[in-house]
Amino acid sequence: MALRMLGKDPESPEGKSPTVYLDDEKDTYLVQGWKVDDGERRAQLDLPGHEDVVEIPRRMVQFFLEVNGVDRTDA
């Protein structure tokens, strides 16, 4: 597996989270964020049993390649 870290939240205490990664082999993103435990918010999501959700701040979107006009094959 070839995970490539695209960026960490510059405002995160201790710089540990959230983080966005790209898996070059699977061509997918992995997102490390805050666990969503709020039952009311989770109830609004259609989450299958094999999936989960994490939360990241809006400022983290800058680390997704497409937002910056970068083709994944060029990155």
mmCIF file of the N, C-alpha and C atoms, coordinates in Angstrom:
data_MODEL
# 
_entry.id   MODEL 
# 
loop_
_atom_site.group_PDB 
_atom_site.id 
_atom_site.type_symbol 
_atom_site.label_atom_id 
_atom_site.label_alt_id 
_atom_site.label_comp_id 
_atom_site.label_asym_id 
_atom_site.label_entity_id 
_atom_site.label_seq_id 
_atom_site.pdbx_PDB_ins_code 
_atom_site.Cartn_x 
_atom_site.Cartn_y 
_atom_site.Cartn_z 
_atom_site.occupancy 
_atom_site.B_iso_or_equiv 
_atom_site.pdbx_formal_charge 
_atom_site.auth_seq_id 
_atom_site.auth_comp_id 
_atom_site.auth_asym_id 
_atom_site.auth_atom_id 
_atom_site.pdbx_PDB_model_num 
ATOM 1   N N  . MET A 1 1  ? 0.844   -1.168 0.000   1.00 0.00 ? 1  MET A N  1 
ATOM 2   C CA . MET A 1 1  ? 0.000   0.000  0.000   1.00 0.00 ? 1  MET A CA 1 
ATOM 3   C C  . MET A 1 1  ? 0.895   1.239  0.000   1.00 0.00 ? 1  MET A C  1 
ATOM 4   N N  . ALA A 1 2  ? 0.579   2.179  -0.873  1.00 0.00 ? 2  ALA A N  1 
ATOM 5   C CA . ALA A 1 2  ? 1.391   3.384  -1.001  1.00 0.00 ? 2  ALA A CA 1 
ATOM 6   C C  . ALA A 1 2  ? 0.605   4.598  -0.531  1.00 0.00 ? 2  ALA A C  1 
ATOM 7   N N  . LEU A 1 3  ? 0.504   4.780  0.797   1.00 0.00 ? 3  LEU A N  1 
ATOM 8   C CA . LEU A 1 3  ? -0.197  5.947  1.317   1.00 0.00 ? 3  LEU A CA 1 
ATOM 9   C C  . LEU A 1 3  ? 0.703   7.167  1.247   1.00 0.00 ? 3  LEU A C  1 
ATOM 10  N N  . ARG A 1 4  ? 0.098   8.248  0.798   1.00 0.00 ? 4  ARG A N  1 
ATOM 11  C CA . ARG A 1 4  ? 0.835   9.503  0.726   1.00 0.00 ? 4  ARG A CA 1 
ATOM 12  C C  . ARG A 1 4  ? 0.067   10.553 1.518   1.00 0.00 ? 4  ARG A C  1 
ATOM 13  N N  . MET A 1 5  ? 0.699   11.138 2.523   1.00 0.00 ? 5  MET A N  1 
ATOM 14  C CA . MET A 1 5  ? 0.046   12.170 3.311   1.00 0.00 ? 5  MET A CA 1 
ATOM 15  C C  . MET A 1 5  ? -0.049  13.442 2.467   1.00 0.00 ? 5  MET A C  1 
ATOM 16  N N  . LEU A 1 6  ? -1.272  13.951 2.327   1.00 0.00 ? 6  LEU A N  1 
ATOM 17  C CA . LEU A 1 6  ? -1.484  15.166 1.548   1.00 0.00 ? 6  LEU A CA 1 
ATOM 18  C C  . LEU A 1 6  ? -1.466  16.408 2.426   1.00 0.00 ? 6  LEU A C  1 
ATOM 19  N N  . GLY A 1 7  ? -1.877  16.262 3.680   1.00 0.00 ? 7  GLY A N  1 
ATOM 20  C CA . GLY A 1 7  ? -1.846  17.416 4.551   1.00 0.00 ? 7  GLY A CA 1 
ATOM 21  C C  . GLY A 1 7  ? -2.470  17.164 5.897   1.00 0.00 ? 7  GLY A C  1 
ATOM 22  N N  . LYS A 1 8  ? -1.963  17.895 6.885   1.00 0.00 ? 8  LYS A N  1 
ATOM 23  C CA . LYS A 1 8  ? -2.493  17.865 8.247   1.00 0.00 ? 8  LYS A CA 1 
ATOM 24  C C  . LYS A 1 8  ? -3.123  19.214 8.546   1.00 0.00 ? 8  LYS A C  1 
ATOM 25  N N  . ASP A 1 9  ? -4.086  19.205 9.438   1.00 0.00 ? 9  ASP A N  1 
ATOM 26  C CA . ASP A 1 9  ? -4.741  20.439 9.859   1.00 0.00 ? 9  ASP A CA 1 
ATOM 27  C C  . ASP A 1 9  ? -3.711  21.337 10.542  1.00 0.00 ? 9  ASP A C  1 
ATOM 28  N N  . PRO A 1 10 ? -3.410  22.480 9.957   1.00 0.00 ? 10 PRO A N  1 
ATOM 29  C CA . PRO A 1 10 ? -2.398  23.360 10.541  1.00 0.00 ? 10 PRO A CA 1 
ATOM 30  C C  . PRO A 1 10 ? -2.811  23.949 11.885  1.00 0.00 ? 10 PRO A C  1 
ATOM 31  N N  . GLU A 1 11 ? -4.092  23.889 12.217  1.00 0.00 ? 11 GLU A N  1 
ATOM 32  C CA . GLU A 1 11 ? -4.573  24.434 13.485  1.00 0.00 ? 11 GLU A CA 1 
ATOM 33  C C  . GLU A 1 11 ? -4.802  23.354 14.541  1.00 0.00 ? 11 GLU A C  1 
ATOM 34  N N  . SER A 1 12 ? -4.437  22.137 14.248  1.00 0.00 ? 12 SER A N  1 
ATOM 35  C CA . SER A 1 12 ? -4.650  21.027 15.181  1.00 0.00 ? 12 SER A CA 1 
ATOM 36  C C  . SER A 1 12 ? -3.640  21.078 16.328  1.00 0.00 ? 12 SER A C  1 
ATOM 37  N N  . PRO A 1 13 ? -4.142  20.938 17.559  1.00 0.00 ? 13 PRO A N  1 
ATOM 38  C CA . PRO A 1 13 ? -3.210  20.869 18.681  1.00 0.00 ? 13 PRO A CA 1 
ATOM 39  C C  . PRO A 1 13 ? -2.263  19.679 18.519  1.00 0.00 ? 13 PRO A C  1 
ATOM 40  N N  . GLU A 1 14 ? -1.014  19.893 18.711  1.00 0.00 ? 14 GLU A N  1 
ATOM 41  C CA . GLU A 1 14 ? 0.020   18.864 18.613  1.00 0.00 ? 14 GLU A CA 1 
ATOM 42  C C  . GLU A 1 14 ? 0.189   18.312 17.194  1.00 0.00 ? 14 GLU A C  1 
ATOM 43  N N  . GLY A 1 15 ? -0.545  18.828 16.215  1.00 0.00 ? 15 GLY A N  1 
ATOM 44  C CA . GLY A 1 15 ? -0.393  18.429 14.821  1.00 0.00 ? 15 GLY A CA 1 
ATOM 45  C C  . GLY A 1 15 ? -0.687  16.979 14.522  1.00 0.00 ? 15 GLY A C  1 
ATOM 46  N N  . LYS A 1 16 ? -1.588  16.352 15.271  1.00 0.00 ? 16 LYS A N  1 
ATOM 47  C CA . LYS A 1 16 ? -1.842  14.921 15.087  1.00 0.00 ? 16 LYS A CA 1 
ATOM 48  C C  . LYS A 1 16 ? -3.079  14.610 14.257  1.00 0.00 ? 16 LYS A C  1 
ATOM 49  N N  . SER A 1 17 ? -3.997  15.518 14.120  1.00 0.00 ? 17 SER A N  1 
ATOM 50  C CA . SER A 1 17 ? -5.238  15.215 13.427  1.00 0.00 ? 17 SER A CA 1 
ATOM 51  C C  . SER A 1 17 ? -5.930  16.532 13.120  1.00 0.00 ? 17 SER A C  1 
ATOM 52  N N  . PRO A 1 18 ? -6.796  16.581 12.179  1.00 0.00 ? 18 PRO A N  1 
ATOM 53  C CA . PRO A 1 18 ? -7.096  15.631 11.120  1.00 0.00 ? 18 PRO A CA 1 
ATOM 54  C C  . PRO A 1 18 ? -5.995  15.591 10.054  1.00 0.00 ? 18 PRO A C  1 
ATOM 55  N N  . THR A 1 19 ? -6.042  14.541 9.264   1.00 0.00 ? 19 THR A N  1 
ATOM 56  C CA . THR A 1 19 ? -5.050  14.346 8.212   1.00 0.00 ? 19 THR A CA 1 
ATOM 57  C C  . THR A 1 19 ? -5.735  13.725 6.999   1.00 0.00 ? 19 THR A C  1 
ATOM 58  N N  . VAL A 1 20 ? -5.299  14.122 5.808   1.00 0.00 ? 20 VAL A N  1 
ATOM 59  C CA . VAL A 1 20 ? -5.813  13.567 4.561   1.00 0.00 ? 20 VAL A CA 1 
ATOM 60  C C  . VAL A 1 20 ? -4.678  12.803 3.879   1.00 0.00 ? 20 VAL A C  1 
ATOM 61  N N  . TYR A 1 21 ? -4.980  11.583 3.456   1.00 0.00 ? 21 TYR A N  1 
ATOM 62  C CA . TYR A 1 21 ? -4.021  10.725 2.757   1.00 0.00 ? 21 TYR A CA 1 
ATOM 63  C C  . TYR A 1 21 ? -4.580  10.325 1.402   1.00 0.00 ? 21 TYR A C  1 
ATOM 64  N N  . LEU A 1 22 ? -3.702  10.005 0.478   1.00 0.00 ? 22 LEU A N  1 
ATOM 65  C CA . LEU A 1 22 ? -4.080  9.435  -0.814  1.00 0.00 ? 22 LEU A CA 1 
ATOM 66  C C  . LEU A 1 22 ? -3.452  8.056  -0.903  1.00 0.00 ? 22 LEU A C  1 
ATOM 67  N N  . ASP A 1 23 ? -4.251  7.062  -1.261  1.00 0.00 ? 23 ASP A N  1 
ATOM 68  C CA . ASP A 1 23 ? -3.742  5.717  -1.523  1.00 0.00 ? 23 ASP A CA 1 
ATOM 69  C C  . ASP A 1 23 ? -3.546  5.624  -3.029  1.00 0.00 ? 23 ASP A C  1 
ATOM 70  N N  . ASP A 1 24 ? -2.296  5.691  -3.467  1.00 0.00 ? 24 ASP A N  1 
ATOM 71  C CA . ASP A 1 24 ? -1.984  5.685  -4.903  1.00 0.00 ? 24 ASP A CA 1 
ATOM 72  C C  . ASP A 1 24 ? -2.398  4.390  -5.587  1.00 0.00 ? 24 ASP A C  1 
ATOM 73  N N  . GLU A 1 25 ? -2.335  3.274  -4.878  1.00 0.00 ? 25 GLU A N  1 
ATOM 74  C CA . GLU A 1 25 ? -2.683  1.985  -5.490  1.00 0.00 ? 25 GLU A CA 1 
ATOM 75  C C  . GLU A 1 25 ? -4.182  1.833  -5.691  1.00 0.00 ? 25 GLU A C  1 
ATOM 76  N N  . LYS A 1 26 ? -4.976  2.225  -4.699  1.00 0.00 ? 26 LYS A N  1 
ATOM 77  C CA . LYS A 1 26 ? -6.435  2.082  -4.793  1.00 0.00 ? 26 LYS A CA 1 
ATOM 78  C C  . LYS A 1 26 ? -7.109  3.307  -5.400  1.00 0.00 ? 26 LYS A C  1 
ATOM 79  N N  . ASP A 1 27 ? -6.368  4.418  -5.521  1.00 0.00 ? 27 ASP A N  1 
ATOM 80  C CA . ASP A 1 27 ? -6.909  5.676  -6.021  1.00 0.00 ? 27 ASP A CA 1 
ATOM 81  C C  . ASP A 1 27 ? -8.071  6.147  -5.140  1.00 0.00 ? 27 ASP A C  1 
ATOM 82  N N  . THR A 1 28 ? -7.828  6.112  -3.817  1.00 0.00 ? 28 THR A N  1 
ATOM 83  C CA . THR A 1 28 ? -8.833  6.536  -2.850  1.00 0.00 ? 28 THR A CA 1 
ATOM 84  C C  . THR A 1 28 ? -8.197  7.459  -1.817  1.00 0.00 ? 28 THR A C  1 
ATOM 85  N N  . TYR A 1 29 ? -9.049  8.207  -1.123  1.00 0.00 ? 29 TYR A N  1 
ATOM 86  C CA . TYR A 1 29 ? -8.600  9.050  -0.022  1.00 0.00 ? 29 TYR A CA 1 
ATOM 87  C C  . TYR A 1 29 ? -8.883  8.357  1.298   1.00 0.00 ? 29 TYR A C  1 
ATOM 88  N N  . LEU A 1 30 ? -8.011  8.567  2.268   1.00 0.00 ? 30 LEU A N  1 
ATOM 89  C CA . LEU A 1 30 ? -8.237  8.159  3.641   1.00 0.00 ? 30 LEU A CA 1 
ATOM 90  C C  . LEU A 1 30 ? -8.235  9.438  4.460   1.00 0.00 ? 30 LEU A C  1 
ATOM 91  N N  . VAL A 1 31 ? -9.224  9.577  5.316   1.00 0.00 ? 31 VAL A N  1 
ATOM 92  C CA . VAL A 1 31 ? -9.361  10.790 6.104   1.00 0.00 ? 31 VAL A CA 1 
ATOM 93  C C  . VAL A 1 31 ? -9.341  10.435 7.581   1.00 0.00 ? 31 VAL A C  1 
ATOM 94  N N  . GLN A 1 32 ? -8.396  11.013 8.288   1.00 0.00 ? 32 GLN A N  1 
ATOM 95  C CA . GLN A 1 32 ? -8.329  10.871 9.739   1.00 0.00 ? 32 GLN A CA 1 
ATOM 96  C C  . GLN A 1 32 ? -8.965  12.121 10.314  1.00 0.00 ? 32 GLN A C  1 
ATOM 97  N N  . GLY A 1 33 ? -9.954  11.927 11.170  1.00 0.00 ? 33 GLY A N  1 
ATOM 98  C CA . GLY A 1 33 ? -10.641 13.073 11.741  1.00 0.00 ? 33 GLY A CA 1 
ATOM 99  C C  . GLY A 1 33 ? -11.224 12.753 13.098  1.00 0.00 ? 33 GLY A C  1 
ATOM 100 N N  . TRP A 1 34 ? -12.120 13.618 13.525  1.00 0.00 ? 34 TRP A N  1 
ATOM 101 C CA . TRP A 1 34 ? -12.751 13.437 14.823  1.00 0.00 ? 34 TRP A CA 1 
ATOM 102 C C  . TRP A 1 34 ? -13.918 12.474 14.703  1.00 0.00 ? 34 TRP A C  1 
ATOM 103 N N  . LYS A 1 35 ? -13.968 11.511 15.572  1.00 0.00 ? 35 LYS A N  1 
ATOM 104 C CA . LYS A 1 35 ? -15.039 10.523 15.587  1.00 0.00 ? 35 LYS A CA 1 
ATOM 105 C C  . LYS A 1 35 ? -16.368 11.213 15.878  1.00 0.00 ? 35 LYS A C  1 
ATOM 106 N N  . VAL A 1 36 ? -17.375 10.896 15.080  1.00 0.00 ? 36 VAL A N  1 
ATOM 107 C CA . VAL A 1 36 ? -18.702 11.484 15.262  1.00 0.00 ? 36 VAL A CA 1 
ATOM 108 C C  . VAL A 1 36 ? -19.514 10.540 16.148  1.00 0.00 ? 36 VAL A C  1 
ATOM 109 N N  . ASP A 1 37 ? -19.695 10.931 17.400  1.00 0.00 ? 37 ASP A N  1 
ATOM 110 C CA . ASP A 1 37 ? -20.439 10.121 18.365  1.00 0.00 ? 37 ASP A CA 1 
ATOM 111 C C  . ASP A 1 37 ? -21.857 10.625 18.592  1.00 0.00 ? 37 ASP A C  1 
ATOM 112 N N  . ASP A 1 38 ? -22.155 11.817 18.122  1.00 0.00 ? 38 ASP A N  1 
ATOM 113 C CA . ASP A 1 38 ? -23.460 12.444 18.345  1.00 0.00 ? 38 ASP A CA 1 
ATOM 114 C C  . ASP A 1 38 ? -24.546 11.644 17.617  1.00 0.00 ? 38 ASP A C  1 
ATOM 115 N N  . GLY A 1 39 ? -25.402 10.975 18.402  1.00 0.00 ? 39 GLY A N  1 
ATOM 116 C CA . GLY A 1 39 ? -26.450 10.122 17.835  1.00 0.00 ? 39 GLY A CA 1 
ATOM 117 C C  . GLY A 1 39 ? -27.411 10.868 16.930  1.00 0.00 ? 39 GLY A C  1 
ATOM 118 N N  . GLU A 1 40 ? -27.738 12.107 17.265  1.00 0.00 ? 40 GLU A N  1 
ATOM 119 C CA . GLU A 1 40 ? -28.668 12.899 16.451  1.00 0.00 ? 40 GLU A CA 1 
ATOM 120 C C  . GLU A 1 40 ? -28.078 13.177 15.068  1.00 0.00 ? 40 GLU A C  1 
ATOM 121 N N  . ARG A 1 41 ? -26.797 13.517 15.028  1.00 0.00 ? 41 ARG A N  1 
ATOM 122 C CA . ARG A 1 41 ? -26.143 13.770 13.734  1.00 0.00 ? 41 ARG A CA 1 
ATOM 123 C C  . ARG A 1 41 ? -25.986 12.480 12.948  1.00 0.00 ? 41 ARG A C  1 
ATOM 124 N N  . ARG A 1 42 ? -25.607 11.395 13.633  1.00 0.00 ? 42 ARG A N  1 
ATOM 125 C CA . ARG A 1 42 ? -25.432 10.110 12.952  1.00 0.00 ? 42 ARG A CA 1 
ATOM 126 C C  . ARG A 1 42 ? -26.755 9.602  12.375  1.00 0.00 ? 42 ARG A C  1 
ATOM 127 N N  . ALA A 1 43 ? -27.861 9.891  13.056  1.00 0.00 ? 43 ALA A N  1 
ATOM 128 C CA . ALA A 1 43 ? -29.176 9.451  12.596  1.00 0.00 ? 43 ALA A CA 1 
ATOM 129 C C  . ALA A 1 43 ? -29.557 10.094 11.269  1.00 0.00 ? 43 ALA A C  1 
ATOM 130 N N  . GLN A 1 44 ? -28.951 11.226 10.942  1.00 0.00 ? 44 GLN A N  1 
ATOM 131 C CA . GLN A 1 44 ? -29.245 11.917 9.690   1.00 0.00 ? 44 GLN A CA 1 
ATOM 132 C C  . GLN A 1 44 ? -28.463 11.334 8.508   1.00 0.00 ? 44 GLN A C  1 
ATOM 133 N N  . LEU A 1 45 ? -27.555 10.405 8.793   1.00 0.00 ? 45 LEU A N  1 
ATOM 134 C CA . LEU A 1 45 ? -26.716 9.800  7.763   1.00 0.00 ? 45 LEU A CA 1 
ATOM 135 C C  . LEU A 1 45 ? -27.228 8.405  7.430   1.00 0.00 ? 45 LEU A C  1 
ATOM 136 N N  . ASP A 1 46 ? -27.055 8.002  6.202   1.00 0.00 ? 46 ASP A N  1 
ATOM 137 C CA . ASP A 1 46 ? -27.446 6.662  5.765   1.00 0.00 ? 46 ASP A CA 1 
ATOM 138 C C  . ASP A 1 46 ? -26.190 5.788  5.763   1.00 0.00 ? 46 ASP A C  1 
ATOM 139 N N  . LEU A 1 47 ? -25.755 5.358  6.952   1.00 0.00 ? 47 LEU A N  1 
ATOM 140 C CA . LEU A 1 47 ? -24.497 4.631  7.096   1.00 0.00 ? 47 LEU A CA 1 
ATOM 141 C C  . LEU A 1 47 ? -24.735 3.127  7.161   1.00 0.00 ? 47 LEU A C  1 
ATOM 142 N N  . PRO A 1 48 ? -24.233 2.394  6.176   1.00 0.00 ? 48 PRO A N  1 
ATOM 143 C CA . PRO A 1 48 ? -24.297 0.934  6.273   1.00 0.00 ? 48 PRO A CA 1 
ATOM 144 C C  . PRO A 1 48 ? -23.399 0.461  7.418   1.00 0.00 ? 48 PRO A C  1 
ATOM 145 N N  . GLY A 1 49 ? -23.629 -0.724 7.913   1.00 0.00 ? 49 GLY A N  1 
ATOM 146 C CA . GLY A 1 49 ? -22.881 -1.268 9.033   1.00 0.00 ? 49 GLY A CA 1 
ATOM 147 C C  . GLY A 1 49 ? -21.391 -1.384 8.803   1.00 0.00 ? 49 GLY A C  1 
ATOM 148 N N  . HIS A 1 50 ? -20.959 -1.484 7.548   1.00 0.00 ? 50 HIS A N  1 
ATOM 149 C CA . HIS A 1 50 ? -19.539 -1.635 7.240   1.00 0.00 ? 50 HIS A CA 1 
ATOM 150 C C  . HIS A 1 50 ? -18.835 -0.295 7.005   1.00 0.00 ? 50 HIS A C  1 
ATOM 151 N N  . GLU A 1 51 ? -19.536 0.823  7.233   1.00 0.00 ? 51 GLU A N  1 
ATOM 152 C CA . GLU A 1 51 ? -18.949 2.144  7.043   1.00 0.00 ? 51 GLU A CA 1 
ATOM 153 C C  . GLU A 1 51 ? -19.051 2.961  8.328   1.00 0.00 ? 51 GLU A C  1 
ATOM 154 N N  . ASP A 1 52 ? -18.271 4.027  8.392   1.00 0.00 ? 52 ASP A N  1 
ATOM 155 C CA . ASP A 1 52 ? -18.341 4.957  9.507   1.00 0.00 ? 52 ASP A CA 1 
ATOM 156 C C  . ASP A 1 52 ? -18.070 6.354  8.978   1.00 0.00 ? 52 ASP A C  1 
ATOM 157 N N  . VAL A 1 53 ? -18.136 7.326  9.843   1.00 0.00 ? 53 VAL A N  1 
ATOM 158 C CA . VAL A 1 53 ? -17.946 8.708  9.426   1.00 0.00 ? 53 VAL A CA 1 
ATOM 159 C C  . VAL A 1 53 ? -17.030 9.416  10.416  1.00 0.00 ? 53 VAL A C  1 
ATOM 160 N N  . VAL A 1 54 ? -16.159 10.264 9.883   1.00 0.00 ? 54 VAL A N  1 
ATOM 161 C CA . VAL A 1 54 ? -15.332 11.139 10.702  1.00 0.00 ? 54 VAL A CA 1 
ATOM 162 C C  . VAL A 1 54 ? -15.581 12.561 10.226  1.00 0.00 ? 54 VAL A C  1 
ATOM 163 N N  . GLU A 1 55 ? -15.216 13.495 11.063  1.00 0.00 ? 55 GLU A N  1 
ATOM 164 C CA . GLU A 1 55 ? -15.445 14.901 10.759  1.00 0.00 ? 55 GLU A CA 1 
ATOM 165 C C  . GLU A 1 55 ? -14.110 15.623 10.643  1.00 0.00 ? 55 GLU A C  1 
ATOM 166 N N  . ILE A 1 56 ? -14.029 16.499 9.647   1.00 0.00 ? 56 ILE A N  1 
ATOM 167 C CA . ILE A 1 56 ? -12.843 17.339 9.478   1.00 0.00 ? 56 ILE A CA 1 
ATOM 168 C C  . ILE A 1 56 ? -13.320 18.769 9.267   1.00 0.00 ? 56 ILE A C  1 
ATOM 169 N N  . PRO A 1 57 ? -12.489 19.767 9.597   1.00 0.00 ? 57 PRO A N  1 
ATOM 170 C CA . PRO A 1 57 ? -12.897 21.146 9.375   1.00 0.00 ? 57 PRO A CA 1 
ATOM 171 C C  . PRO A 1 57 ? -12.843 21.504 7.882   1.00 0.00 ? 57 PRO A C  1 
ATOM 172 N N  . ARG A 1 58 ? -13.644 22.442 7.511   1.00 0.00 ? 58 ARG A N  1 
ATOM 173 C CA . ARG A 1 58 ? -13.726 22.890 6.118   1.00 0.00 ? 58 ARG A CA 1 
ATOM 174 C C  . ARG A 1 58 ? -12.354 23.275 5.557   1.00 0.00 ? 58 ARG A C  1 
ATOM 175 N N  . ARG A 1 59 ? -11.485 23.836 6.388   1.00 0.00 ? 59 ARG A N  1 
ATOM 176 C CA . ARG A 1 59 ? -10.174 24.274 5.915   1.00 0.00 ? 59 ARG A CA 1 
ATOM 177 C C  . ARG A 1 59 ? -9.324  23.123 5.384   1.00 0.00 ? 59 ARG A C  1 
ATOM 178 N N  . MET A 1 60 ? -9.689  21.874 5.690   1.00 0.00 ? 60 MET A N  1 
ATOM 179 C CA . MET A 1 60 ? -8.925  20.709 5.243   1.00 0.00 ? 60 MET A CA 1 
ATOM 180 C C  . MET A 1 60 ? -9.177  20.367 3.769   1.00 0.00 ? 60 MET A C  1 
ATOM 181 N N  . VAL A 1 61 ? -10.233 20.900 3.188   1.00 0.00 ? 61 VAL A N  1 
ATOM 182 C CA . VAL A 1 61 ? -10.563 20.602 1.789   1.00 0.00 ? 61 VAL A CA 1 
ATOM 183 C C  . VAL A 1 61 ? -9.410  20.960 0.859   1.00 0.00 ? 61 VAL A C  1 
ATOM 184 N N  . GLN A 1 62 ? -8.593  21.920 1.248   1.00 0.00 ? 62 GLN A N  1 
ATOM 185 C CA . GLN A 1 62 ? -7.465  22.337 0.410   1.00 0.00 ? 62 GLN A CA 1 
ATOM 186 C C  . GLN A 1 62 ? -6.508  21.185 0.098   1.00 0.00 ? 62 GLN A C  1 
ATOM 187 N N  . PHE A 1 63 ? -6.531  20.139 0.899   1.00 0.00 ? 63 PHE A N  1 
ATOM 188 C CA . PHE A 1 63 ? -5.601  19.039 0.700   1.00 0.00 ? 63 PHE A CA 1 
ATOM 189 C C  . PHE A 1 63 ? -6.096  17.982 -0.282  1.00 0.00 ? 63 PHE A C  1 
ATOM 190 N N  . PHE A 1 64 ? -7.336  18.087 -0.735  1.00 0.00 ? 64 PHE A N  1 
ATOM 191 C CA . PHE A 1 64 ? -7.825  17.185 -1.775  1.00 0.00 ? 64 PHE A CA 1 
ATOM 192 C C  . PHE A 1 64 ? -7.335  17.704 -3.125  1.00 0.00 ? 64 PHE A C  1 
ATOM 193 N N  . LEU A 1 65 ? -6.699  16.841 -3.878  1.00 0.00 ? 65 LEU A N  1 
ATOM 194 C CA . LEU A 1 65 ? -6.023  17.237 -5.112  1.00 0.00 ? 65 LEU A CA 1 
ATOM 195 C C  . LEU A 1 65 ? -6.928  17.944 -6.112  1.00 0.00 ? 65 LEU A C  1 
ATOM 196 N N  . GLU A 1 66 ? -8.134  17.440 -6.292  1.00 0.00 ? 66 GLU A N  1 
ATOM 197 C CA . GLU A 1 66 ? -9.028  17.997 -7.307  1.00 0.00 ? 66 GLU A CA 1 
ATOM 198 C C  . GLU A 1 66 ? -9.391  19.452 -7.021  1.00 0.00 ? 66 GLU A C  1 
ATOM 199 N N  . VAL A 1 67 ? -9.428  19.827 -5.760  1.00 0.00 ? 67 VAL A N  1 
ATOM 200 C CA . VAL A 1 67 ? -9.759  21.207 -5.390  1.00 0.00 ? 67 VAL A CA 1 
ATOM 201 C C  . VAL A 1 67 ? -8.700  22.152 -5.927  1.00 0.00 ? 67 VAL A C  1 
ATOM 202 N N  . ASN A 1 68 ? -7.471  21.690 -5.971  1.00 0.00 ? 68 ASN A N  1 
ATOM 203 C CA . ASN A 1 68 ? -6.362  22.508 -6.461  1.00 0.00 ? 68 ASN A CA 1 
ATOM 204 C C  . ASN A 1 68 ? -6.106  22.315 -7.956  1.00 0.00 ? 68 ASN A C  1 
ATOM 205 N N  . GLY A 1 69 ? -7.018  21.614 -8.632  1.00 0.00 ? 69 GLY A N  1 
ATOM 206 C CA . GLY A 1 69 ? -6.876  21.406 -10.067 1.00 0.00 ? 69 GLY A CA 1 
ATOM 207 C C  . GLY A 1 69 ? -5.765  20.453 -10.434 1.00 0.00 ? 69 GLY A C  1 
ATOM 208 N N  . VAL A 1 70 ? -5.382  19.567 -9.523  1.00 0.00 ? 70 VAL A N  1 
ATOM 209 C CA . VAL A 1 70 ? -4.313  18.614 -9.781  1.00 0.00 ? 70 VAL A CA 1 
ATOM 210 C C  . VAL A 1 70 ? -4.923  17.276 -10.180 1.00 0.00 ? 70 VAL A C  1 
ATOM 211 N N  . ASP A 1 71 ? -4.495  16.744 -11.295 1.00 0.00 ? 71 ASP A N  1 
ATOM 212 C CA . ASP A 1 71 ? -4.902  15.417 -11.717 1.00 0.00 ? 71 ASP A CA 1 
ATOM 213 C C  . ASP A 1 71 ? -4.108  14.413 -10.892 1.00 0.00 ? 71 ASP A C  1 
ATOM 214 N N  . ARG A 1 72 ? -4.773  13.412 -10.333 1.00 0.00 ? 72 ARG A N  1 
ATOM 215 C CA . ARG A 1 72 ? -4.090  12.432 -9.489  1.00 0.00 ? 72 ARG A CA 1 
ATOM 216 C C  . ARG A 1 72 ? -2.933  11.755 -10.205 1.00 0.00 ? 72 ARG A C  1 
ATOM 217 N N  . THR A 1 73 ? -3.029  11.619 -11.509 1.00 0.00 ? 73 THR A N  1 
ATOM 218 C CA . THR A 1 73 ? -1.934  10.972 -12.234 1.00 0.00 ? 73 THR A CA 1 
ATOM 219 C C  . THR A 1 73 ? -0.713  11.872 -12.326 1.00 0.00 ? 73 THR A C  1 
ATOM 220 N N  . ASP A 1 74 ? -0.921  13.187 -12.137 1.00 0.00 ? 74 ASP A N  1 
ATOM 221 C CA . ASP A 1 74 ? 0.191   14.136 -12.176 1.00 0.00 ? 74 ASP A CA 1 
ATOM 222 C C  . ASP A 1 74 ? 0.838   14.330 -10.811 1.00 0.00 ? 74 ASP A C  1 
ATOM 223 N N  . ALA A 1 75 ? 0.101   14.004 -9.750  1.00 0.00 ? 75 ALA A N  1 
ATOM 224 C CA . ALA A 1 75 ? 0.593   14.285 -8.383  1.00 0.00 ? 75 ALA A CA 1 
ATOM 225 C C  . ALA A 1 75 ? 1.684   13.333 -7.946  1.00 0.00 ? 75 ALA A C  1 
# 
